[in-house]
């Protein structure tokens, strides 16, 4: 049944009132496009290019029509603000003002929010957190010392994770002048990822409390995991805990690997039901530091990189000796920032055709022309993450959703999911869906068949 523009507008307002912003943007987009057709415009300019739309139709609109559009643009601005797309919200508010609205305060607040989000600095900004992982002996403590000495003028808090009852890594860390003892927290009651996650959350809360009490805001937090750690539970903390979500943001997962011994670790046979930690650390990585390159020759390094890309095809790799690496390669990378994904090269969603047998961790992806049906996508992703979540290390995509003017960007770590509409599709930009999975026991045919069922009107592969 076709929904009238007035019914759609009521749904949008109800969604806004209940802070259901994702549902709200769908309703407001649909009702505005329907109302534009009532006025006589069959294009999507009412959303895509409001200034051009109003320039053509404003003078001939009845006052009642102007009032309706004014309210629609203001509601859309409120919804988009709720999604965090402040720059786009300003355009909607400005359009409402052209139709008679007085939104000086909202525009000022939105502009300030957009500026703050862009700068991401100051006491109210979320503290970026880097998860540093890697197999035993790969050089994590050496890298940490390098970071502490390299970041002059930066306040870096550390959560150090030591596997075992007695911690020893704290004696190896050469605390720099800004790495104060009170900010170095060692949890020696076991691995973060294999005991209780509450220890990590308690450590993060303790760090934030001390930062507020001292009046000295943190520039970043480093979580150094044990060499036996699966980084997934650490990453999931940033999806699941309200306090952490409100005050911190996961900046990226950096994996340090030993060039001489990595292949041996990747090929190590594990008992049934026991995960190969080295494989998982490579699979989850946003950046990989290929360390101890001075111990092997060039052909060996090339083979190590080939093996890494069999697991995580598009990861960025940096070759190093003694863990020496530029800080901008591992900190401030915003690998989990949904908007940042759109600025990245499409290579991170590239399809890996050279698939290994099912037991190995691999990546597979889909690059499809056309749009997907939102309801079918939600049902399929919900099923996949619930039933296959343990095997899916990372899932990410940029999707063209039917009826949505913005690109829908999402990421998932196992079953923890986050996503939202981001920037608009451009007028001359082909609507394409890109989706990638990294995990074990991936059944490409099954994933492909499920994804195809979400497509609108039998869209085809690009």
DRENDO-1510 file (C-alpha; in Angstrom, 1 decimal, always signed):
<recs>
REC; n; res; u; v; w
REC; 1; UNK; +0.0; +0.0; +0.0 .
REC; 2; UNK; +1.3; +3.4; -1.0 .
REC; 3; UNK; +1.8; +5.7; +2.0 .
REC; 4; UNK; +0.7; +9.3; +1.5 .
REC; 5; UNK; +3.2; +12.1; +2.1 .
REC; 6; UNK; +1.2; +13.2; +5.2 .
REC; 7; UNK; +1.3; +9.7; +6.8 .
REC; 8; UNK; +5.0; +9.5; +6.0 .
REC; 9; UNK; +5.6; +12.9; +7.6 .
REC; 10; UNK; +3.8; +11.8; +10.8 .
REC; 11; UNK; +6.0; +8.7; +10.9 .
REC; 12; UNK; +9.1; +10.8; +10.5 .
REC; 13; UNK; +8.1; +13.1; +13.3 .
REC; 14; UNK; +7.2; +10.1; +15.6 .
REC; 15; UNK; +10.6; +8.6; +14.8 .
REC; 16; UNK; +12.4; +11.8; +15.7 .
REC; 17; UNK; +10.5; +12.2; +18.9 .
REC; 18; UNK; +11.6; +8.6; +19.9 .
REC; 19; UNK; +15.2; +9.2; +18.7 .
REC; 20; UNK; +14.8; +6.5; +16.0 .
REC; 21; UNK; +16.9; +8.5; +13.6 .
REC; 22; UNK; +17.7; +5.8; +11.1 .
REC; 23; UNK; +13.9; +5.0; +10.7 .
REC; 24; UNK; +13.2; +8.7; +10.7 .
REC; 25; UNK; +15.5; +9.5; +7.7 .
REC; 26; UNK; +13.8; +6.8; +5.7 .
REC; 27; UNK; +10.4; +8.2; +6.4 .
REC; 28; UNK; +11.3; +11.9; +5.9 .
REC; 29; UNK; +13.1; +11.2; +2.6 .
REC; 30; UNK; +10.2; +9.2; +1.2 .
REC; 31; UNK; +7.5; +11.7; +2.2 .
REC; 32; UNK; +9.5; +14.7; +0.9 .
REC; 33; UNK; +10.0; +13.0; -2.5 .
REC; 34; UNK; +6.3; +12.2; -2.6 .
REC; 35; UNK; +5.4; +15.8; -1.8 .
REC; 36; UNK; +7.8; +17.1; -4.4 .
REC; 37; UNK; +5.8; +15.1; -7.0 .
REC; 38; UNK; +2.6; +16.8; -5.7 .
REC; 39; UNK; +4.2; +20.1; -6.5 .
REC; 40; UNK; +5.2; +19.0; -9.9 .
REC; 41; UNK; +8.9; +17.8; -9.5 .
REC; 42; UNK; +9.6; +14.2; -10.5 .
REC; 43; UNK; +13.3; +14.4; -9.6 .
REC; 44; UNK; +15.0; +13.9; -6.3 .
REC; 45; UNK; +16.3; +17.5; -6.1 .
REC; 46; UNK; +14.1; +18.2; -3.1 .
REC; 47; UNK; +16.7; +16.1; -1.2 .
REC; 48; UNK; +19.7; +16.1; -3.4 .
REC; 49; UNK; +19.9; +19.8; -4.4 .
REC; 50; UNK; +17.4; +21.8; -2.2 .
REC; 51; UNK; +18.7; +25.2; -3.4 .
REC; 52; UNK; +18.0; +24.3; -7.1 .
REC; 53; UNK; +14.6; +22.9; -6.2 .
REC; 54; UNK; +13.5; +26.0; -4.2 .
REC; 55; UNK; +14.9; +28.3; -6.8 .
REC; 56; UNK; +12.7; +26.8; -9.4 .
REC; 57; UNK; +9.5; +26.3; -7.4 .
REC; 58; UNK; +9.5; +28.7; -4.5 .
REC; 59; UNK; +7.8; +31.7; -6.2 .
REC; 60; UNK; +4.9; +29.6; -7.5 .
REC; 61; UNK; +4.2; +27.7; -4.3 .
REC; 62; UNK; +1.1; +28.4; -2.2 .
REC; 63; UNK; +1.7; +29.5; +1.3 .
REC; 64; UNK; +0.3; +26.2; +2.6 .
REC; 65; UNK; +2.9; +24.3; +0.4 .
REC; 66; UNK; +5.7; +26.5; +1.7 .
REC; 67; UNK; +4.7; +25.8; +5.3 .
REC; 68; UNK; +4.7; +22.1; +4.7 .
REC; 69; UNK; +8.2; +22.1; +3.0 .
REC; 70; UNK; +9.5; +24.4; +5.8 .
REC; 71; UNK; +8.4; +21.9; +8.4 .
REC; 72; UNK; +9.8; +19.0; +6.4 .
REC; 73; UNK; +13.2; +20.5; +6.0 .
REC; 74; UNK; +13.4; +21.4; +9.7 .
REC; 75; UNK; +12.4; +17.9; +10.8 .
REC; 76; UNK; +14.9; +16.4; +8.3 .
REC; 77; UNK; +17.6; +18.7; +9.8 .
REC; 78; UNK; +16.8; +17.5; +13.3 .
REC; 79; UNK; +16.9; +13.8; +12.2 .
REC; 80; UNK; +20.2; +14.3; +10.3 .
REC; 81; UNK; +21.6; +16.1; +13.3 .
REC; 82; UNK; +20.7; +13.0; +15.4 .
REC; 83; UNK; +22.7; +10.9; +13.1 .
REC; 84; UNK; +25.7; +13.1; +13.5 .
REC; 85; UNK; +25.7; +14.4; +9.9 .
REC; 86; UNK; +25.9; +18.1; +11.0 .
REC; 87; UNK; +27.2; +19.5; +7.7 .
REC; 88; UNK; +24.2; +18.1; +5.8 .
REC; 89; UNK; +21.8; +19.1; +8.5 .
REC; 90; UNK; +22.9; +22.7; +8.1 .
REC; 91; UNK; +21.7; +22.6; +4.4 .
REC; 92; UNK; +18.3; +21.4; +5.5 .
REC; 93; UNK; +18.0; +24.1; +8.1 .
REC; 94; UNK; +19.1; +26.7; +5.6 .
REC; 95; UNK; +16.4; +25.5; +3.2 .
REC; 96; UNK; +13.8; +25.8; +5.9 .
REC; 97; UNK; +14.9; +29.4; +6.6 .
REC; 98; UNK; +14.4; +30.2; +2.9 .
REC; 99; UNK; +10.8; +29.2; +3.4 .
REC; 100; UNK; +10.3; +31.4; +6.4 .
REC; 101; UNK; +11.7; +29.4; +9.4 .
REC; 102; UNK; +13.7; +31.2; +12.1 .
REC; 103; UNK; +16.4; +28.7; +13.0 .
REC; 104; UNK; +19.3; +30.9; +14.0 .
REC; 105; UNK; +20.0; +28.9; +17.2 .
REC; 106; UNK; +19.8; +25.5; +15.5 .
REC; 107; UNK; +22.1; +26.6; +12.8 .
REC; 108; UNK; +24.6; +28.0; +15.3 .
REC; 109; UNK; +24.5; +24.8; +17.3 .
REC; 110; UNK; +24.8; +22.6; +14.2 .
REC; 111; UNK; +27.7; +24.6; +12.9 .
REC; 112; UNK; +29.5; +24.4; +16.2 .
REC; 113; UNK; +28.9; +20.6; +16.3 .
REC; 114; UNK; +30.3; +20.2; +12.8 .
REC; 115; UNK; +33.4; +22.2; +13.7 .
REC; 116; UNK; +33.9; +20.2; +16.9 .
REC; 117; UNK; +33.5; +16.9; +15.0 .
REC; 118; UNK; +36.0; +18.0; +12.4 .
REC; 119; UNK; +38.6; +19.1; +14.9 .
REC; 120; UNK; +38.0; +16.3; +17.4 .
REC; 121; UNK; +40.0; +18.1; +20.0 .
REC; 122; UNK; +39.3; +19.6; +23.4 .
REC; 123; UNK; +38.0; +18.2; +26.6 .
REC; 124; UNK; +34.6; +17.2; +25.2 .
REC; 125; UNK; +36.1; +15.2; +22.3 .
REC; 126; UNK; +36.0; +11.4; +22.6 .
REC; 127; UNK; +39.4; +10.0; +23.5 .
REC; 128; UNK; +40.9; +7.9; +20.7 .
REC; 129; UNK; +42.0; +4.4; +21.7 .
REC; 130; UNK; +44.6; +2.2; +19.9 .
REC; 131; UNK; +44.6; -1.5; +20.5 .
REC; 132; UNK; +48.1; -2.8; +20.1 .
REC; 133; UNK; +48.3; -6.6; +19.6 .
REC; 134; UNK; +50.8; -9.1; +18.3 .
REC; 135; UNK; +52.2; -12.5; +19.0 .
REC; 136; UNK; +54.7; -13.2; +21.8 .
REC; 137; UNK; +58.1; -11.6; +21.1 .
REC; 138; UNK; +57.0; -9.5; +18.1 .
REC; 139; UNK; +58.2; -6.3; +19.7 .
REC; 140; UNK; +55.2; -4.7; +21.3 .
REC; 141; UNK; +57.0; -3.4; +24.4 .
REC; 142; UNK; +59.7; -1.9; +22.2 .
REC; 143; UNK; +57.1; -0.2; +20.1 .
REC; 144; UNK; +55.3; +1.1; +23.2 .
REC; 145; UNK; +58.6; +2.6; +24.4 .
REC; 146; UNK; +59.0; +4.2; +21.0 .
REC; 147; UNK; +55.5; +5.7; +21.1 .
REC; 148; UNK; +56.0; +7.1; +24.6 .
REC; 149; UNK; +59.2; +8.9; +23.6 .
REC; 150; UNK; +57.9; +10.0; +20.1 .
REC; 151; UNK; +54.8; +11.7; +21.4 .
REC; 152; UNK; +56.3; +14.8; +23.0 .
REC; 153; UNK; +53.6; +17.0; +24.5 .
REC; 154; UNK; +50.9; +14.3; +24.2 .
REC; 155; UNK; +49.3; +12.7; +27.2 .
REC; 156; UNK; +49.0; +9.0; +26.5 .
REC; 157; UNK; +47.4; +6.6; +29.0 .
REC; 158; UNK; +48.3; +3.0; +28.9 .
REC; 159; UNK; +46.4; -0.2; +29.8 .
REC; 160; UNK; +48.9; -2.9; +29.8 .
REC; 161; UNK; +47.7; -6.5; +29.7 .
REC; 162; UNK; +50.0; -9.3; +31.0 .
REC; 163; UNK; +49.1; -13.0; +30.7 .
REC; 164; UNK; +49.9; -14.6; +34.0 .
REC; 165; UNK; +49.6; -13.9; +37.7 .
REC; 166; UNK; +52.8; -11.8; +38.0 .
REC; 167; UNK; +53.3; -8.9; +35.5 .
REC; 168; UNK; +56.8; -8.3; +34.1 .
REC; 169; UNK; +56.2; -6.0; +31.1 .
REC; 170; UNK; +55.8; -3.0; +33.4 .
REC; 171; UNK; +59.5; -3.3; +34.3 .
REC; 172; UNK; +60.4; -3.2; +30.6 .
REC; 173; UNK; +58.5; -0.1; +29.8 .
REC; 174; UNK; +60.7; +3.0; +30.1 .
REC; 175; UNK; +58.2; +5.5; +31.3 .
REC; 176; UNK; +58.7; +8.9; +29.6 .
REC; 177; UNK; +57.9; +12.2; +31.3 .
REC; 178; UNK; +54.3; +12.2; +30.3 .
REC; 179; UNK; +53.7; +8.5; +30.8 .
REC; 180; UNK; +53.0; +9.0; +34.5 .
REC; 181; UNK; +52.9; +6.0; +36.8 .
REC; 182; UNK; +49.2; +6.7; +37.7 .
REC; 183; UNK; +48.2; +6.3; +34.1 .
REC; 184; UNK; +50.0; +3.0; +33.6 .
REC; 185; UNK; +47.5; +0.3; +34.6 .
REC; 186; UNK; +48.5; -3.3; +34.5 .
REC; 187; UNK; +45.9; -6.0; +34.9 .
REC; 188; UNK; +47.8; -9.1; +35.9 .
REC; 189; UNK; +44.7; -11.3; +36.7 .
REC; 190; UNK; +44.7; -12.7; +33.2 .
REC; 191; UNK; +44.2; -11.8; +29.6 .
REC; 192; UNK; +41.7; -9.1; +28.7 .
REC; 193; UNK; +40.0; -11.1; +26.1 .
REC; 194; UNK; +39.8; -14.4; +28.0 .
REC; 195; UNK; +38.7; -13.4; +31.5 .
REC; 196; UNK; +36.2; -10.7; +32.2 .
REC; 197; UNK; +35.8; -7.7; +30.0 .
REC; 198; UNK; +34.8; -5.7; +33.0 .
REC; 199; UNK; +38.5; -5.3; +33.9 .
REC; 200; UNK; +39.1; -3.4; +30.8 .
REC; 201; UNK; +36.0; -1.2; +31.3 .
REC; 202; UNK; +37.1; -0.5; +34.9 .
REC; 203; UNK; +40.5; +0.4; +33.6 .
REC; 204; UNK; +39.1; +2.8; +31.0 .
REC; 205; UNK; +36.8; +4.4; +33.6 .
REC; 206; UNK; +39.7; +4.8; +36.0 .
REC; 207; UNK; +41.8; +6.6; +33.4 .
REC; 208; UNK; +39.0; +8.9; +32.4 .
REC; 209; UNK; +38.2; +9.8; +36.1 .
REC; 210; UNK; +41.8; +10.6; +36.8 .
REC; 211; UNK; +42.0; +12.7; +33.6 .
REC; 212; UNK; +38.9; +14.8; +34.7 .
REC; 213; UNK; +40.1; +15.2; +38.3 .
REC; 214; UNK; +43.5; +16.4; +37.2 .
REC; 215; UNK; +42.1; +18.7; +34.6 .
REC; 216; UNK; +44.5; +17.3; +32.0 .
REC; 217; UNK; +42.6; +15.8; +29.0 .
REC; 218; UNK; +44.1; +12.7; +27.4 .
REC; 219; UNK; +45.3; +12.7; +23.8 .
REC; 220; UNK; +45.0; +9.0; +23.5 .
REC; 221; UNK; +44.9; +5.6; +25.2 .
REC; 222; UNK; +46.9; +2.5; +24.2 .
REC; 223; UNK; +45.7; -0.9; +25.2 .
REC; 224; UNK; +48.6; -3.4; +24.9 .
REC; 225; UNK; +47.3; -6.9; +24.8 .
REC; 226; UNK; +49.1; -10.1; +25.6 .
REC; 227; UNK; +50.5; -12.1; +22.7 .
REC; 228; UNK; +47.9; -14.7; +23.4 .
REC; 229; UNK; +45.0; -12.2; +23.0 .
REC; 230; UNK; +42.2; -12.3; +20.4 .
REC; 231; UNK; +41.5; -8.5; +19.9 .
REC; 232; UNK; +37.8; -9.0; +19.1 .
REC; 233; UNK; +36.5; -8.7; +22.7 .
REC; 234; UNK; +38.6; -5.5; +23.2 .
REC; 235; UNK; +37.1; -4.0; +20.0 .
REC; 236; UNK; +33.6; -5.1; +21.0 .
REC; 237; UNK; +33.9; -3.1; +24.3 .
REC; 238; UNK; +33.7; +0.0; +22.2 .
REC; 239; UNK; +30.4; -1.1; +20.7 .
REC; 240; UNK; +28.8; -2.5; +23.8 .
REC; 241; UNK; +29.5; -0.3; +26.9 .
REC; 242; UNK; +27.6; +3.0; +27.2 .
REC; 243; UNK; +30.3; +4.8; +29.2 .
REC; 244; UNK; +33.0; +3.8; +26.8 .
REC; 245; UNK; +30.9; +4.8; +23.7 .
REC; 246; UNK; +30.2; +8.2; +25.2 .
REC; 247; UNK; +33.7; +9.0; +26.2 .
REC; 248; UNK; +36.1; +7.0; +23.9 .
REC; 249; UNK; +36.3; +5.9; +20.4 .
REC; 250; UNK; +38.2; +2.9; +18.9 .
REC; 251; UNK; +40.8; +4.4; +16.6 .
REC; 252; UNK; +42.2; +1.2; +15.2 .
REC; 253; UNK; +43.7; -2.2; +15.8 .
REC; 254; UNK; +47.5; -2.4; +15.2 .
REC; 255; UNK; +49.1; -5.8; +14.9 .
REC; 256; UNK; +52.8; -6.3; +15.2 .
REC; 257; UNK; +54.3; -9.4; +13.5 .
REC; 258; UNK; +57.7; -11.0; +13.6 .
REC; 259; UNK; +58.9; -11.3; +10.0 .
REC; 260; UNK; +61.1; -14.3; +10.9 .
REC; 261; UNK; +58.5; -16.4; +12.7 .
REC; 262; UNK; +55.1; -15.3; +11.5 .
REC; 263; UNK; +54.7; -18.1; +8.9 .
REC; 264; UNK; +55.5; -20.7; +11.5 .
REC; 265; UNK; +52.9; -19.2; +13.8 .
REC; 266; UNK; +50.3; -19.1; +11.0 .
REC; 267; UNK; +50.9; -22.7; +10.1 .
REC; 268; UNK; +50.9; -24.0; +13.7 .
REC; 269; UNK; +48.4; -26.8; +14.2 .
REC; 270; UNK; +46.0; -26.2; +17.1 .
REC; 271; UNK; +43.8; -28.7; +18.9 .
REC; 272; UNK; +40.2; -28.9; +17.7 .
REC; 273; UNK; +38.2; -25.9; +19.0 .
REC; 274; UNK; +41.3; -23.9; +19.8 .
REC; 275; UNK; +41.9; -20.7; +17.8 .
REC; 276; UNK; +45.1; -19.8; +16.1 .
REC; 277; UNK; +45.8; -16.4; +17.8 .
REC; 278; UNK; +48.3; -15.3; +15.2 .
REC; 279; UNK; +45.8; -15.8; +12.4 .
REC; 280; UNK; +43.1; -13.9; +14.2 .
REC; 281; UNK; +45.4; -11.0; +15.0 .
REC; 282; UNK; +46.2; -10.6; +11.3 .
REC; 283; UNK; +42.6; -10.9; +10.4 .
REC; 284; UNK; +41.4; -8.2; +12.7 .
REC; 285; UNK; +44.2; -5.7; +12.0 .
REC; 286; UNK; +43.7; -2.2; +10.5 .
REC; 287; UNK; +47.4; -1.8; +10.3 .
REC; 288; UNK; +50.2; -4.4; +10.3 .
REC; 289; UNK; +53.8; -3.6; +11.4 .
REC; 290; UNK; +56.0; -6.2; +9.8 .
REC; 291; UNK; +58.9; -6.1; +12.3 .
REC; 292; UNK; +62.4; -7.6; +12.6 .
REC; 293; UNK; +62.9; -7.2; +8.8 .
REC; 294; UNK; +66.7; -7.2; +9.4 .
REC; 295; UNK; +66.6; -10.9; +10.3 .
REC; 296; UNK; +65.3; -12.2; +6.9 .
REC; 297; UNK; +66.0; -11.6; +3.2 .
REC; 298; UNK; +63.7; -9.8; +0.7 .
REC; 299; UNK; +62.2; -13.0; -0.8 .
REC; 300; UNK; +61.1; -14.1; +2.7 .
REC; 301; UNK; +59.6; -10.7; +3.4 .
REC; 302; UNK; +57.6; -10.9; +0.1 .
REC; 303; UNK; +56.3; -14.4; +1.1 .
REC; 304; UNK; +55.3; -13.1; +4.6 .
REC; 305; UNK; +53.3; -10.3; +3.0 .
REC; 306; UNK; +51.7; -12.7; +0.6 .
REC; 307; UNK; +50.6; -14.9; +3.5 .
REC; 308; UNK; +49.3; -11.9; +5.4 .
REC; 309; UNK; +47.2; -10.8; +2.4 .
REC; 310; UNK; +45.7; -14.3; +2.0 .
REC; 311; UNK; +44.1; -13.6; +5.4 .
REC; 312; UNK; +43.5; -9.8; +5.3 .
REC; 313; UNK; +43.7; -8.8; +1.6 .
REC; 314; UNK; +43.6; -5.0; +1.9 .
REC; 315; UNK; +45.4; -4.3; +5.2 .
REC; 316; UNK; +48.1; -1.6; +5.2 .
REC; 317; UNK; +51.6; -3.1; +5.9 .
REC; 318; UNK; +54.7; -1.3; +7.1 .
REC; 319; UNK; +58.1; -3.0; +7.2 .
REC; 320; UNK; +60.2; -2.1; +10.3 .
REC; 321; UNK; +63.3; -2.9; +12.3 .
REC; 322; UNK; +63.3; -2.6; +16.1 .
REC; 323; UNK; +59.6; -1.5; +15.9 .
REC; 324; UNK; +60.5; +1.9; +14.5 .
REC; 325; UNK; +57.5; +3.3; +12.7 .
REC; 326; UNK; +56.0; +6.8; +12.1 .
REC; 327; UNK; +53.2; +7.5; +14.6 .
REC; 328; UNK; +50.7; +8.6; +12.0 .
REC; 329; UNK; +50.7; +5.0; +10.7 .
REC; 330; UNK; +49.4; +3.6; +13.9 .
REC; 331; UNK; +47.6; +6.5; +15.8 .
REC; 332; UNK; +45.0; +8.9; +14.6 .
REC; 333; UNK; +44.1; +6.5; +11.8 .
REC; 334; UNK; +40.3; +6.6; +12.5 .
REC; 335; UNK; +39.9; +3.1; +11.1 .
REC; 336; UNK; +36.6; +2.7; +13.0 .
REC; 337; UNK; +35.2; +6.1; +12.0 .
REC; 338; UNK; +32.3; +5.3; +9.7 .
REC; 339; UNK; +32.6; +8.6; +7.8 .
REC; 340; UNK; +36.4; +8.1; +7.4 .
REC; 341; UNK; +35.7; +4.8; +5.6 .
REC; 342; UNK; +34.2; +6.8; +2.7 .
REC; 343; UNK; +37.4; +8.7; +2.3 .
REC; 344; UNK; +39.5; +5.5; +2.0 .
REC; 345; UNK; +40.5; +3.8; -1.2 .
REC; 346; UNK; +38.0; +1.3; -2.4 .
REC; 347; UNK; +40.8; -1.3; -2.1 .
REC; 348; UNK; +39.7; -2.1; +1.5 .
REC; 349; UNK; +36.5; -3.6; +0.0 .
REC; 350; UNK; +38.3; -5.4; -2.9 .
REC; 351; UNK; +37.3; -9.0; -3.6 .
REC; 352; UNK; +39.8; -11.6; -2.9 .
REC; 353; UNK; +39.4; -14.2; -5.6 .
REC; 354; UNK; +42.2; -16.5; -4.4 .
REC; 355; UNK; +40.3; -18.3; -1.7 .
REC; 356; UNK; +41.9; -20.9; +0.5 .
REC; 357; UNK; +40.1; -24.0; +1.8 .
REC; 358; UNK; +37.3; -23.5; +4.3 .
REC; 359; UNK; +39.4; -24.0; +7.5 .
REC; 360; UNK; +41.7; -21.0; +6.8 .
REC; 361; UNK; +40.8; -17.5; +7.6 .
REC; 362; UNK; +40.1; -15.6; +4.3 .
REC; 363; UNK; +38.3; -12.6; +3.0 .
REC; 364; UNK; +35.7; -12.4; +0.3 .
REC; 365; UNK; +33.7; -9.5; -1.0 .
REC; 366; UNK; +31.0; -8.4; -3.4 .
REC; 367; UNK; +30.9; -5.3; -5.7 .
REC; 368; UNK; +27.4; -5.0; -7.1 .
REC; 369; UNK; +25.7; -2.4; -9.2 .
REC; 370; UNK; +22.3; -1.1; -8.0 .
REC; 371; UNK; +20.5; -0.9; -4.7 .
REC; 372; UNK; +19.4; -3.2; -1.9 .
REC; 373; UNK; +16.1; -3.5; +0.0 .
REC; 374; UNK; +16.6; -2.3; +3.6 .
REC; 375; UNK; +14.2; -4.7; +5.2 .
REC; 376; UNK; +15.8; -7.7; +3.4 .
REC; 377; UNK; +19.3; -6.4; +4.3 .
REC; 378; UNK; +18.4; -6.1; +8.0 .
REC; 379; UNK; +17.0; -9.6; +8.1 .
REC; 380; UNK; +19.9; -11.1; +6.2 .
REC; 381; UNK; +22.6; -9.3; +8.2 .
REC; 382; UNK; +20.8; -10.1; +11.4 .
REC; 383; UNK; +20.8; -13.8; +10.5 .
REC; 384; UNK; +24.4; -13.8; +9.4 .
REC; 385; UNK; +25.8; -12.0; +12.5 .
REC; 386; UNK; +23.7; -14.2; +14.8 .
REC; 387; UNK; +24.4; -17.6; +13.2 .
REC; 388; UNK; +27.9; -17.0; +11.8 .
REC; 389; UNK; +29.1; -14.2; +14.1 .
REC; 390; UNK; +31.7; -16.4; +15.8 .
REC; 391; UNK; +33.4; -17.1; +12.5 .
REC; 392; UNK; +33.1; -13.6; +11.1 .
REC; 393; UNK; +36.0; -11.5; +12.4 .
REC; 394; UNK; +35.2; -8.3; +10.5 .
REC; 395; UNK; +32.4; -7.3; +8.2 .
REC; 396; UNK; +32.2; -3.9; +6.6 .
REC; 397; UNK; +30.5; -2.2; +3.6 .
REC; 398; UNK; +29.3; +0.8; +1.8 .
REC; 399; UNK; +25.8; +0.2; +0.5 .
REC; 400; UNK; +23.2; +1.9; -1.7 .
REC; 401; UNK; +19.9; +1.4; +0.0 .
REC; 402; UNK; +16.6; +1.9; -1.9 .
REC; 403; UNK; +15.0; +5.2; -0.9 .
REC; 404; UNK; +18.1; +6.4; +0.9 .
REC; 405; UNK; +20.0; +9.4; -0.5 .
REC; 406; UNK; +23.0; +8.8; +1.7 .
REC; 407; UNK; +25.5; +6.0; +1.5 .
REC; 408; UNK; +24.9; +3.5; +4.3 .
REC; 409; UNK; +28.2; +2.6; +5.9 .
REC; 410; UNK; +28.7; -0.1; +8.5 .
REC; 411; UNK; +31.2; -2.3; +10.4 .
REC; 412; UNK; +30.8; -5.3; +12.6 .
REC; 413; UNK; +33.2; -7.2; +14.8 .
REC; 414; UNK; +31.8; -10.7; +15.3 .
REC; 415; UNK; +28.2; -9.9; +16.3 .
REC; 416; UNK; +28.7; -6.3; +17.4 .
REC; 417; UNK; +27.3; -4.0; +14.7 .
REC; 418; UNK; +27.4; -0.3; +14.1 .
REC; 419; UNK; +26.3; +1.7; +11.0 .
REC; 420; UNK; +24.5; +4.8; +9.8 .
REC; 421; UNK; +23.8; +6.8; +6.6 .
REC; 422; UNK; +26.7; +9.1; +5.7 .
REC; 423; UNK; +27.3; +11.5; +2.9 .
REC; 424; UNK; +25.1; +11.8; -0.2 .
REC; 425; UNK; +25.4; +10.0; -3.4 .
REC; 426; UNK; +26.5; +12.5; -6.1 .
REC; 427; UNK; +24.1; +13.1; -9.0 .
REC; 428; UNK; +26.5; +11.5; -11.6 .
REC; 429; UNK; +27.7; +8.7; -9.2 .
REC; 430; UNK; +26.7; +5.2; -10.0 .
REC; 431; UNK; +24.9; +3.5; -7.0 .
REC; 432; UNK; +27.0; +0.5; -6.1 .
REC; 433; UNK; +27.0; -1.8; -3.1 .
REC; 434; UNK; +30.3; -3.0; -1.7 .
REC; 435; UNK; +30.5; -5.6; +1.0 .
REC; 436; UNK; +33.4; -7.6; +2.5 .
REC; 437; UNK; +33.8; -10.4; +5.0 .
REC; 438; UNK; +36.9; -11.5; +6.8 .
REC; 439; UNK; +36.7; -14.7; +8.8 .
REC; 440; UNK; +37.0; -18.5; +8.9 .
REC; 441; UNK; +34.8; -21.2; +7.3 .
REC; 442; UNK; +33.5; -18.6; +4.8 .
REC; 443; UNK; +31.1; -20.1; +2.3 .
REC; 444; UNK; +31.3; -17.7; -0.7 .
REC; 445; UNK; +28.3; -19.2; -2.5 .
REC; 446; UNK; +26.1; -19.0; +0.6 .
REC; 447; UNK; +27.0; -15.4; +1.3 .
REC; 448; UNK; +26.6; -14.5; -2.4 .
REC; 449; UNK; +23.2; -16.1; -2.6 .
REC; 450; UNK; +22.0; -14.3; +0.6 .
REC; 451; UNK; +23.3; -11.0; -0.6 .
REC; 452; UNK; +21.7; -11.3; -4.0 .
REC; 453; UNK; +18.3; -11.8; -2.4 .
REC; 454; UNK; +18.6; -8.4; -0.8 .
REC; 455; UNK; +19.1; -6.7; -4.2 .
REC; 456; UNK; +16.3; -4.6; -5.9 .
REC; 457; UNK; +15.1; -5.7; -9.3 .
REC; 458; UNK; +17.9; -8.2; -9.9 .
REC; 459; UNK; +20.8; -5.8; -9.9 .
REC; 460; UNK; +24.0; -7.1; -11.4 .
REC; 461; UNK; +27.7; -7.4; -10.5 .
REC; 462; UNK; +29.9; -4.5; -11.4 .
</recs>
